[in-house]
Amino acid sequence: MTSSVEPETLTADEIFAIERPDSSLLTYYVGASLVAGPFFPIVLIPLYFRYHTMRYRFSNEGVSMRWGVLFRKEINLTFARIQDIHLTSNFVERWLGLARIQIQTASGSSKAEMTIEGVRQFRALRDFLYARMRGARGMGPAATGAPSEAASAAGPPVAGDTTGELAATLRQAVAELRAIRKALEARGGSADG
């Protein structure tokens, strides 16, 4: 079993630097093609070229993946299109320290629109994609590069932290509503008496 310890978080720059799958993916492909027995070369050749041509690109707008020699395939997804993200791994992938990140969109298909494989920092990448997906929908600070909701709840608001600004505005609105309610109760109580 590999003994690589995955960091719990990655910075956006570290995520943006991921361009190729880890070499363990080629090991997985070789093992998977061995299962085909005498048809081993027929299964391995496409997987070999898939591994060597697979490229990822993560940006502030979305994620793209491309691969292929004779037939190139490229998938571009913006964070706003992402509906759900799943991590899957079988026994061999876990042994190699890998997992597949399956990204689903509202395309009407039950299978994943994009499957990112061969990345050792799969949990950190999944968390990054979730944060960006939520931020693209206006539900979180990820689109602006601000800290997560948990981080902003833990400390004082940071410049550009939309969640902290929103929380402060909501607290102010609640305080004003309480003051209005007390004023109305005081006026209503004095008019009755």
C-alpha positions in Angstrom: 0.0 0.0 0.0 1.3 3.5 -0.8 2.1 5.6 2.2 1.3 9.0 0.9 -0.5 11.2 3.4 -3.0 13.5 1.7 -3.1 17.1 2.9 -6.5 18.1 4.2 -6.7 21.2 2.1 -5.1 22.6 -1.0 -4.8 26.2 -2.0 -6.5 27.3 -5.2 -3.0 27.7 -6.8 -2.2 24.1 -5.9 -5.5 22.9 -7.5 -4.8 25.0 -10.6 -1.4 23.4 -10.9 -2.9 19.9 -11.3 -2.7 19.1 -15.0 -1.9 15.4 -15.3 -3.0 12.2 -13.5 -0.7 10.5 -11.1 1.5 7.7 -12.3 -0.4 5.3 -10.1 -3.2 5.6 -12.6 -1.1 3.8 -15.2 -0.4 1.1 -12.7 -4.1 0.7 -12.2 -4.8 0.6 -15.9 -2.1 -2.2 -16.4 -3.7 -4.2 -13.5 -7.2 -3.7 -15.0 -6.1 -4.8 -18.4 -4.5 -8.0 -16.9 -8.0 -9.1 -16.0 -8.7 -9.4 -19.7 -6.3 -12.4 -19.9 -5.1 -13.1 -23.4 -6.8 -9.9 -24.6 -4.5 -7.9 -22.3 -2.8 -5.8 -25.2 -6.2 -4.9 -26.8 -7.4 -3.5 -23.5 -4.1 -1.9 -22.4 -3.3 0.1 -25.6 -6.3 2.5 -25.4 -5.8 2.9 -21.6 -2.1 3.6 -22.1 -2.8 6.4 -24.6 -5.7 7.7 -22.5 -3.3 8.0 -19.5 -0.5 9.7 -21.6 -2.9 12.2 -23.3 -5.1 13.0 -20.3 -5.0 16.6 -19.2 -6.9 18.6 -16.6 -7.4 22.4 -16.3 -8.9 24.0 -13.2 -9.7 27.7 -13.3 -11.9 30.2 -11.5 -14.6 29.5 -14.2 -14.7 25.8 -14.2 -12.9 22.6 -15.0 -11.9 21.0 -18.3 -10.6 17.6 -19.2 -9.2 16.3 -22.5 -7.7 13.1 -23.8 -7.3 11.0 -27.0 -4.9 10.4 -29.9 -7.0 9.6 -32.9 -10.3 10.7 -31.5 -9.8 13.7 -29.1 -12.4 14.3 -26.5 -12.6 17.5 -24.5 -15.2 18.3 -21.7 -15.5 21.8 -20.3 -17.8 22.4 -17.3 -18.5 25.7 -15.6 -19.1 25.5 -11.9 -22.6 26.8 -12.4 -23.5 23.7 -14.5 -22.3 21.2 -11.8 -25.1 19.5 -10.0 -23.4 16.9 -7.9 -20.0 15.4 -7.2 -19.3 11.8 -6.1 -16.1 10.1 -5.0 -15.8 6.4 -5.9 -13.0 3.9 -5.6 -12.6 0.2 -5.7 -10.2 -1.9 -3.6 -7.3 -1.5 -6.0 -7.8 2.3 -6.3 -7.8 2.7 -2.5 -4.7 0.5 -2.3 -3.0 2.8 -4.8 -4.3 6.0 -3.0 -6.6 7.0 -5.9 -10.3 7.7 -6.3 -12.5 8.8 -9.1 -14.3 12.2 -8.8 -17.5 11.9 -10.8 -19.1 15.2 -11.7 -22.7 15.3 -12.7 -24.7 18.0 -14.5 -28.4 18.5 -15.3 -27.8 17.0 -18.8 -30.5 14.4 -18.4 -28.0 11.5 -18.3 -27.7 9.3 -15.2 -24.0 8.9 -15.7 -21.3 11.4 -14.8 -20.6 14.1 -17.3 -16.9 14.1 -16.3 -14.8 11.6 -14.3 -11.5 13.0 -12.9 -9.2 10.1 -12.2 -5.7 9.6 -11.2 -5.5 12.4 -8.6 -4.1 11.6 -5.2 -5.6 14.8 -3.5 -9.1 13.7 -4.4 -10.8 14.8 -1.2 -9.3 18.3 -1.3 -10.2 18.5 -5.0 -13.7 17.4 -4.3 -14.1 20.0 -1.5 -12.7 22.7 -3.8 -15.2 21.8 -6.6 -18.0 21.8 -4.1 -17.1 25.2 -2.8 -16.8 26.6 -6.3 -20.1 25.0 -7.3 -21.9 26.5 -4.4 -20.2 29.9 -5.0 -21.2 29.9 -8.6 -24.8 29.6 -7.5 -24.4 32.6 -5.2 -24.7 30.5 -2.1 -21.2 30.9 -0.8 -18.0 32.9 -1.0 -16.0 30.5 -3.1 -16.6 32.4 -6.3 -14.9 35.4 -4.9 -12.0 33.4 -3.4 -13.2 34.2 0.1 -12.9 31.7 3.0 -15.5 29.0 3.5 -18.6 29.5 5.6 -17.0 27.5 8.5 -13.9 29.6 8.4 -15.9 32.9 8.4 -18.1 31.7 11.2 -15.0 30.9 13.2 -13.4 34.3 13.0 -13.9 38.0 12.3 -14.9 39.0 8.8 -12.1 39.3 6.3 -11.9 42.0 3.6 -13.9 40.6 0.6 -15.6 38.0 2.8 -19.2 38.1 1.5 -20.4 35.6 4.0 -19.2 37.8 6.9 -20.7 40.9 5.4 -24.0 39.1 4.9 -24.0 37.9 8.5 -23.3 41.4 9.8 -26.1 42.9 7.6 -28.5 40.2 8.8 -27.6 40.8 12.5 -28.2 44.6 12.0 -31.6 43.9 10.3 -32.6 41.6 13.2 -31.6 44.3 15.8 -33.6 46.9 13.9 -36.6 44.6 13.7 -36.4 44.0 17.5 -36.2 47.7 18.1 -39.3 48.3 15.9 -41.2 45.5 17.7 -40.4 47.0 21.1 -41.4 50.5 20.0 -44.7 49.1 18.7 -45.3 47.2 21.9 -44.5 50.2 24.0 -46.9 52.4 21.9 -49.6 49.8 21.9 -49.3 49.3 25.6 -49.5 53.1 26.3 -52.6 53.5 24.0 -54.5 50.8 25.8 -53.8 52.1 29.3 
